Amino acid sequence: MDTTGDETQAAWAVASRKYEAEYAEHLALARTAELLPAEVDALGELVAGADVVHPMSGHGLDDAALVRLGARSVHGIDYSQAAVSSAQRRADELGLPCRYTRAALPASGLDDECADLVYTGKGALIWLPDLAAFFAEVRRLLRPGGRFYVYEAHPLVPLWAWDPDEIRVRPDRGYFAATHVNDSYPGHGAVERQHTLSQVVMACLRAGFEIELLEEHPEPFWRPSGTDAAAWDGRVPNAFSLLARPC
């Protein structure tokens, strides 16, 4: 019996308490949250007036940023009740047109063709055991002419050691491994899925999408406090972004 999903959800149940414990800090961040420059460049005018669905929405700071860019509404989905509750509380306090639903993807429970944009990433795909099912669900949610966008850690990131002097590959990790146990955040035995870049791209194409943009980025979107790794000096990829539309 595969219990990795149960172990991962249990780990996130523990880790997500930070969303409640750090509520005031996240509320302050939500007031000025912005997407990364590469995200803004890629999404351009697609966000203005859009109904957005955000699978694995986490703390919801990107949702506030999407509203600031002009989104008409954002519907966040996460399987952590703590994340959903705290994000909804922040949105209500700030008067943002955001609502949140607890659900375990790929089944979102949302209506067909309810979104102009499905936005996700920054630590989302690594928790999905079945990319094909997820991309199929994204396609179901999109209206004609809609877009799917993801900004995510590069599949090579699990291999990078955090040595400050030289870029090194961890001896306990491999690019083509199916999974590894997360030892940073959320930790606690959470199991990350390792999808190669080709697996992500092919899953997207097989689900009936046309890829409009695929980029690799040297900067990580998350750096643990007090850590300065050589792998983050711009020589190797640490993130990728993908923009696609249904064919």
C-alpha positions in Angstrom: 0.0 0.0 0.0 1.4 3.4 -1.0 1.1 5.7 2.0 3.2 8.6 0.7 0.1 10.7 0.1 -1.0 10.2 3.7 2.5 11.0 5.0 2.7 14.1 2.9 -0.7 15.4 4.0 0.2 14.8 7.6 3.5 16.7 7.1 1.7 19.6 5.6 -0.9 19.6 8.4 2.0 20.3 10.8 3.9 22.7 8.5 0.7 24.7 7.6 0.3 25.8 11.2 2.8 28.6 10.3 0.1 30.2 8.2 -1.9 30.7 11.4 1.1 31.4 13.7 2.5 34.0 11.2 -0.9 35.5 10.3 0.0 39.1 11.0 3.2 38.8 9.0 1.4 37.3 6.0 -1.3 39.9 6.2 1.3 42.7 6.0 2.9 40.9 3.0 -0.4 40.5 1.3 -0.9 44.3 1.3 2.0 44.8 -1.2 2.5 41.3 -2.7 3.6 41.2 -6.3 4.3 38.4 -8.8 7.8 37.9 -10.0 8.9 40.1 -12.9 9.0 37.0 -15.2 5.5 36.2 -14.3 4.2 39.7 -15.0 6.0 39.7 -18.3 4.5 36.3 -19.3 1.0 37.0 -18.2 0.8 40.5 -19.5 -2.8 41.5 -20.1 -4.2 38.0 -19.5 -4.9 38.8 -15.8 -6.9 41.9 -16.3 -10.6 41.1 -15.8 -9.9 37.4 -15.5 -11.5 34.8 -13.2 -8.5 32.9 -11.9 -8.3 29.4 -10.3 -5.1 28.8 -8.2 -4.6 25.1 -7.4 -2.3 24.6 -4.4 -2.8 28.2 -3.3 -0.9 27.9 0.0 -0.7 31.2 1.9 -2.5 33.1 -0.9 0.0 35.9 -1.3 0.1 35.3 -5.0 -3.7 35.7 -5.1 -3.4 39.2 -3.6 -0.8 39.9 -6.3 -3.1 38.7 -9.1 -5.9 40.9 -7.8 -3.5 43.8 -7.8 -2.7 43.0 -11.5 -6.4 43.3 -12.3 -7.9 39.8 -11.8 -11.7 40.0 -11.3 -11.7 37.0 -8.9 -9.3 34.3 -7.6 -10.4 30.9 -6.3 -7.7 29.2 -4.4 -7.6 25.5 -3.8 -5.4 23.7 -1.2 -5.6 20.5 0.8 -4.4 22.2 4.0 -7.4 23.5 6.1 -5.0 25.8 7.9 -3.8 27.4 4.6 -7.4 27.7 3.3 -8.8 29.2 6.5 -6.0 31.7 7.0 -6.0 32.8 3.3 -9.7 33.4 3.4 -9.4 35.4 6.6 -6.7 37.6 5.0 -8.7 38.1 1.8 -11.8 39.1 3.8 -9.9 41.5 6.0 -8.3 43.1 2.9 -11.6 43.1 0.9 -10.1 41.0 -1.9 -12.3 39.1 -4.3 -10.8 35.8 -3.3 -12.4 32.6 -2.0 -10.8 29.4 -0.9 -11.8 25.7 -1.1 -10.2 22.7 0.6 -9.7 19.9 -1.9 -7.2 17.2 -2.8 -6.2 17.6 -6.4 -6.6 16.6 -9.2 -10.3 16.7 -8.4 -11.0 20.4 -7.6 -14.8 20.1 -7.4 -15.2 23.3 -9.4 -17.5 23.7 -12.4 -16.5 23.2 -16.0 -15.1 26.2 -17.8 -15.0 28.4 -14.7 -11.6 30.1 -15.3 -10.0 32.4 -17.7 -6.6 31.6 -16.2 -5.4 28.7 -14.1 -2.3 29.8 -12.2 -0.1 27.6 -10.1 3.4 26.7 -9.1 6.1 27.8 -6.6 6.0 24.4 -5.0 2.9 22.8 -6.5 3.8 20.2 -9.2 6.2 18.4 -6.8 3.2 17.2 -4.7 1.2 15.8 -7.6 1.6 12.0 -8.2 -0.3 12.1 -11.5 0.5 15.0 -13.9 -1.8 13.6 -16.6 -4.8 13.8 -14.3 -3.9 17.3 -13.1 -3.5 18.7 -16.6 -6.8 17.1 -17.6 -8.4 18.9 -14.7 -6.8 22.2 -15.6 -8.1 21.9 -19.2 -11.6 21.1 -17.8 -11.6 24.3 -15.7 -10.5 26.6 -18.5 -12.9 28.5 -20.7 -12.3 28.8 -24.5 -9.4 31.1 -25.0 -8.1 30.6 -21.4 -4.6 30.0 -20.3 -2.6 27.8 -17.9 0.5 29.3 -16.3 2.9 27.7 -13.9 6.1 29.0 -12.3 7.8 26.2 -10.6 11.1 24.9 -9.2 13.2 23.5 -11.9 13.4 19.7 -11.8 17.1 19.9 -11.2 16.7 21.8 -7.9 16.4 18.7 -5.7 19.9 17.7 -6.9 21.6 21.0 -5.8 23.5 20.9 -2.5 23.5 24.1 -0.6 27.2 24.4 -0.4 28.3 28.1 -0.5 31.7 27.5 -2.3 30.9 25.3 -5.2 27.9 23.9 -7.1 27.5 20.2 -6.1 25.0 17.5 -6.8 23.7 15.7 -3.7 24.9 12.1 -3.6 21.5 10.9 -2.3 19.5 12.4 -5.2 19.1 11.6 -8.9 17.3 13.5 -11.7 15.4 10.4 -12.9 14.3 9.2 -9.4 10.5 9.1 -9.0 10.5 10.7 -5.5 12.6 11.9 -2.6 11.9 12.7 1.0 11.8 16.5 1.6 14.3 17.6 4.2 13.8 21.4 4.0 10.1 22.5 4.0 7.7 21.1 5.0 10.0 18.2 6.1 8.5 15.8 8.6 8.7 12.9 6.0 6.9 14.6 3.2 7.5 12.9 -0.1 8.1 15.1 -3.2 7.4 13.8 -6.7 10.2 14.3 -9.2 8.9 15.1 -12.6 11.5 15.8 -15.3 11.1 18.8 -17.5 10.2 16.5 -20.5 7.6 14.8 -18.4 5.9 18.1 -17.5 6.0 19.3 -21.1 4.7 16.0 -22.6 1.9 15.8 -20.0 0.9 19.3 -21.0 0.9 18.4 -24.7 -1.0 15.1 -24.2 -3.7 16.9 -22.3 -4.5 18.9 -25.4 -2.5 22.1 -24.7 -0.4 24.2 -27.0 2.7 25.6 -25.3 3.1 29.3 -25.9 6.1 29.9 -23.6 8.7 27.8 -21.8 11.5 29.5 -20.0 14.2 28.4 -17.5 15.3 30.8 -14.8 18.5 31.0 -12.7 17.0 32.5 -9.6 15.2 30.3 -7.0 11.8 31.6 -5.9 12.6 30.4 -2.3 15.8 30.7 -0.3 15.9 29.4 3.3 16.9 32.2 5.7 20.6 32.4 6.3 21.5 30.2 3.3 23.6 31.4 0.3 24.3 28.4 -2.0 26.6 28.5 -5.0 23.9 26.9 -7.0 22.0 30.2 -6.8 24.7 32.3 -8.5 23.1 32.3 -11.9 25.0 29.4 -13.6 22.4 26.7 -13.3 18.6 26.6 -13.5 16.5 26.9 -10.4 13.0 27.6 -11.8 11.0 27.3 -15.0 7.8 28.8 -16.3 5.3 27.6 -18.8 2.3 29.3 -20.4 -0.2 27.1 -22.4 -3.6 27.2 -23.9 -6.1 24.5 -24.9 -5.8 23.5 -28.6 
